[in-house]
Amino acid sequence: MNIIICGVGGRIGRELVTLSNNCYHGIKAVAGVDVVPVKDTDFPCYTSWNDVKETADCIIDFSNHAGTADLIDFATKKNIPILIATTGHTEQEITLITQASTKIPVFFSANMSMGIALLIELAKITAKAMPEANIEIIEKHHNRKLDAPSGTALMIANAIKEVRNKASFVLGRSGHGKRTDDEIGIHAIRMGNIVGEHEVIIGTDTQTITLKHECHTRALLAEGAMNAAEFLAGKSCGLYSMQDMIDTVL
């Protein structure tokens, strides 16, 4: 299987290069794209999609949401499936992604960890089984991360909202007044070199359930993306997520 890495010069992009060099699951990168020149790979890298000559079985995107329109334009013209793992998308960019999925297979997830997907499934089950419980989400990332709360924290919160349809999100907590019954608190911590930690706390007056996932290395996210690219192979047009992968094993 051949891939094009979008964001090849970034931290996870470099992890994807390493996996490609080791022919992880037989997957090889044939080209890379980044806004800055990248010259230390054994495949050609470009700073513009207009210059890309190669084709592939999938494009894996770990770049920046600002490049979504150009990525989608290239992928739809070339009829190449795309895996989008960037975060911080605007509503307009999300609309572009949704529209693209009517033309090509699109895998869209703020987090490529199977562990996070399992945490979300457990959080939904627990929130539904304990309708009176309060829910708080705490996410921690390195001090260079731009968006807060993280895309993963919002993904968790939105998944819980599927079983708590009256839920509202409170980003951080300040001022005076008690919490409402329906709110989900989301708290962002930025410090040091934390790769990624997400914790869901579900509690009543008599008990508390804590679900926590820690990412020890960015290689986890790169491996997850490679696995998802394999999953996407041969799929028809549509919008796919980690939940679709979970459904194949549960």
Sequence and secondary structure as in RCSB ss.txt:
>XXXX:A:sequence
MNIIICGVGGRIGRELVTLSNNCYHGIKAVAGVDVVPVKDTDFPCYTSWNDVKETADCIIDFSNHAGTADLIDFA
TKKNIPILIATTGHTEQEITLITQASTKIPVFFSANMSMGIALLIELAKITAKAMPEANIEIIEKHHNRKLDAPS
GTALMIANAIKEVRNKASFVLGRSGHGKRTDDEIGIHAIRMGNIVGEHEVIIGTDTQTITLKHECHTRALLAEGA
MNAAEFLAGKSCGLYSMQDMIDTVL
>XXXX:A:secstr
 EEEEETTTSHHHHHHHHHHHTTGGG EEEEEE SS   SSSS EESSGGG     SEEEE S GGGHHHHHHHH
HHHT  EEE      HHHHHHHHHHTTTSEEEE S   HHHHHHHHHHHHHHHH TT EEEEEEEE TT  SSS 
HHHHHHHHHHHTT TT EEEES  SSS   TTEEEEEEEE TT  EEEEEEEE SS EEEEEEEE  THHHHHHH
HHHHHHHTT  SEEE HHHHHHHH 
